[in-house]
Amino acid sequence: MTPLGALLAKRIAATGPITLADYMAECLMHPVHGYYTTRDPLGASGDFITAPEISQMFGELVGLCLGQAWLNQGAPSAIVLAELGPGRGTLMADALRATRDVPGFHAAAQVHFVEASSKLRALQAQAVPEATWHDDINSLPDLPLFMIANEFFDALPIRQFVRDGDGWRERMVGLQDDKLTLGLSAPAPLDLLSDRLADTQAGDLVEHCPTMPAIAQAAGARIDRHGGAALIIDYGDWQSLGDTLQAVAEHETVDPLEKPGVADLTAHVDFAAIAANVHPAKHTRLTTQGVFLERLGITNRAQMLAKRLSGDALDGHIAAHRRLTHPDEMGDLFKVIGIYPATATPPPGLEP
Ligand code: SAH
């Protein structure tokens, strides 16, 4: 058992089973043993690799998308350019480089990062020294908000419920023979899931992310009040159904209870639940990452970059383009939703 596993087993023995959300929060953000607090999980040597780490084109196009959205809204003279969960800061560094030639954009933009891990904050400071850091979205300055969140929402802890009649049994992490094990609470009706009675039947499993609504509401309210746009990019679907909790260590899928604090834990993002919280701002329809990047011109950009490359570097570049866009790779699994003011046009690439 990992050191965190031993701590959790002790806690559960003393006070009883915990929700999956509590378990996930401890695994990811425990101050001493948490997955994100103790390591840099990203990149080829880490446990998983994200789009901005695959190719500079990803951050460049996201940056240009937000730069164009800023122009479309009349180029306000002071804005917050924010990222939720910036990882190594690669995406924002690429976005800033790509938008150097958008006249006035850099003079208007202050870069703000929302990041919980001090380890990753240190890496982000190397990539984007001028950034300002926040523990959550609520302390961002009250200005037009141009925001990106890539693979952020999938890292937020989820609870899981199994339908039983018109009630729900929650999946809880308990102990059996000194080992962490999943069990089910007694069935109870749940206001939280009243909207899921229509599309589920007995035995179905649904997931609920308790910290997401406040974040989506804050982003929607700011964008409605001050202007701006948000791009939320992640794996998931319009509405999630079934168990999507996934643990990954060293690029391998493992049992979510096996290596607490050592394996990354994620769940698919329920985009309908995000969309339901952004009112009075508007949201775009859900678009695949492949279509979004193609519409923003990734193939042109890839061809331009290819001119300067040869040999292995060229092969790697072609593979990266394919990995980001092809339906068999990240192109279809990853989705994008945009948030924008009711008075503005949708961000580029996400038009209906
Ligand atoms: N966006 C980056 C990193 C994705 S990993 C990329 O695409 O490469 C998830 C990121 O979200 C990490 O930076 C992690 O530390 C951060 N994170 C996870 N949960 C968080 C929370 N509750 N509050 C703030 N940051 C969080």
Residues whose N, C-alpha, C, O or C-beta is under 5 A from the ligand:
A	BS01	SAH	Y36 T50 P52 L84 G85 P86 G87 V114 E115 A116 S117 L120 D135 N150 E151 F152 A155
